Amino acid sequence: MFSNFRSLLFKIDPETAHTLAIKSLKFNFIPDIFDENSSDPLFSTNLLNNDISNPIGMAAGFDKNAEVYNSLFKLGFGFVEVGTITPLPQYGNPKPRVFRLVEDEALINRLGFNNKGSDSAYDRINNNPKKGILGINIGPNKDTTDRLNDYLLGLEKFHNLADYITINISSPNTENLRNFHDESKLDDLLSKINSKKKELNSKVPLVVKISPDLKDVQIEEIANILLSNKIEAAIISNTSDSTREGLNDIQKHQKGGLSGKPIEKKSNNVIKKFYKYFDKKIKIIGVGGVDSGESAYQKFLAGADYVQLYTGMVYQGPNIVSKIKNELKEILTKKGVKNYSEIVGNHS
């Protein structure tokens, strides 16, 4: 049914289509998804001290303002991450700023942390208790005079509502944000965040979202910093501001972050490298090109403990979690696996 609807939806500007999708979920226009594998022990796992029914999450960027997280749980997601949320509301970059690369099953966005701000998101989450594991992704305002302090404000705001908080240092659409990947800057950021967490007497797990566009030496440096700062998980990876070679769509040269199938292998390669350095001390949430059982399987083999998606749902529709689980079950059953976690990191 979605394939018929998709042709109509894809005639609409991508950002307008996204707004319609949010409204459809908010007003429950999308029917509940039947999932015969909803409680299958093959997929059950634990995410940052919380039991979840499956390791497939919704990535930040879809529900920027924390409006439809409970509706996303109804679609079968094992966990949902909202944001990126900044302390103050901001419009983001000028439109148009989202582009569908249909031939490549990809998106390019240069949204720029458009959101209604932390007060709005806090009130919404506080008034609509979460029905699953909820991560809150935080970042700095574009025109702030102190980006590091904006992260501290985000932690202070949401530490008592979130099941985990993601420190987003990797969006390519906020100028110089990726400078936080620098060894000394990242260590300073995370040490101050940990100090604030201690001051708040908070136990909320911290997660860092990482760029896929890293050199090998950076990967080793960042891994060591995350380990020394006792970060619980890393999201690998955000969108790519390169990786345009081999794309077919006419819009491939648009400026912004590329997501979807074209960054799948790049993401997997970065996951493998971090997995080696983390030595199972930090969990990995794998993102980039997840849209099928096979793509999730490859993420797990690379070293991801969990996966997230967003672009995959744009192309596959709202029943994507059920689809992935059906396909993944077939793959794992053939291999005699009792729980998917048995294959994590078995890429060699």
Secondary structure as GFF3:
##gff-version 3
##sequence-region A 1 348
A	DSSP	alpha_helix	2	9	.	.	.	ID=ss1
A	DSSP	alpha_helix	14	26	.	.	.	ID=ss2
A	DSSP	beta_strand	45	47	.	.	.	ID=ss3
A	DSSP	beta_strand	50	52	.	.	.	ID=ss4
A	DSSP	beta_strand	56	58	.	.	.	ID=ss5
A	DSSP	alpha_helix	69	74	.	.	.	ID=ss6
A	DSSP	beta_strand	79	85	.	.	.	ID=ss7
A	DSSP	beta_strand	98	101	.	.	.	ID=ss8
A	DSSP	three_ten_helix	102	104	.	.	.	ID=ss9
A	DSSP	beta_strand	106	109	.	.	.	ID=ss10
A	DSSP	alpha_helix	118	127	.	.	.	ID=ss11
A	DSSP	beta_strand	133	138	.	.	.	ID=ss12
A	DSSP	alpha_helix	147	158	.	.	.	ID=ss13
A	DSSP	beta_strand	164	168	.	.	.	ID=ss14
A	DSSP	three_ten_helix	177	181	.	.	.	ID=ss15
A	DSSP	alpha_helix	183	199	.	.	.	ID=ss16
A	DSSP	beta_strand	206	210	.	.	.	ID=ss17
A	DSSP	alpha_helix	216	228	.	.	.	ID=ss18
A	DSSP	beta_strand	233	236	.	.	.	ID=ss19
A	DSSP	beta_strand	257	260	.	.	.	ID=ss20
A	DSSP	three_ten_helix	261	263	.	.	.	ID=ss21
A	DSSP	alpha_helix	264	278	.	.	.	ID=ss22
A	DSSP	beta_strand	283	287	.	.	.	ID=ss23
A	DSSP	alpha_helix	293	302	.	.	.	ID=ss24
A	DSSP	beta_strand	306	309	.	.	.	ID=ss25
A	DSSP	alpha_helix	311	316	.	.	.	ID=ss26
A	DSSP	alpha_helix	320	334	.	.	.	ID=ss27
A	DSSP	three_ten_helix	340	343	.	.	.	ID=ss28
###
